[in-house]
Amino acid sequence: MYAQVEDQPGSGQAFPQDSQGLESGLGRPPAGRRHNLGHKPRKTKRQLRSGGSSLVHKSDTGRVDQLMPNHR
């Protein structure tokens, strides 16, 4: 018997989907934009702020999908 994986309610906000659903990819926040921003160059912070949307890699979408609320 396997342990049941619990849903994480906040994952729906952390990984937004577009209208296509999981087929086109899940969004994710860019790495490197949490802390120590005073030590990072202005160019880096600007690119993290206005860069294109980052997507979860297709090999990780199954794991993220298990965390999503109302997955079945």
KADA-V543890 format. One record per backbone hydrogen bond with DSSP energy under -0.5 kcal/mol. CO is the residue of the C=O (numbers start at 1). NH is the residue of the N-H. If there is no record, write none. Layout:
# KADA-V543890
CO/NH
CO/NH
This chain:
# KADA-V543890
4/6
7/9
8/11
9/12
10/13
10/14
11/15
16/27
18/21
20/23
21/24
21/25
25/18
26/56
28/54
30/33
36/39
37/40
41/45
42/46
43/47
44/48
45/49
46/50
47/51
54/28
57/60
57/61
60/64
61/65
62/66
63/67
64/67
64/68
67/8
68/71
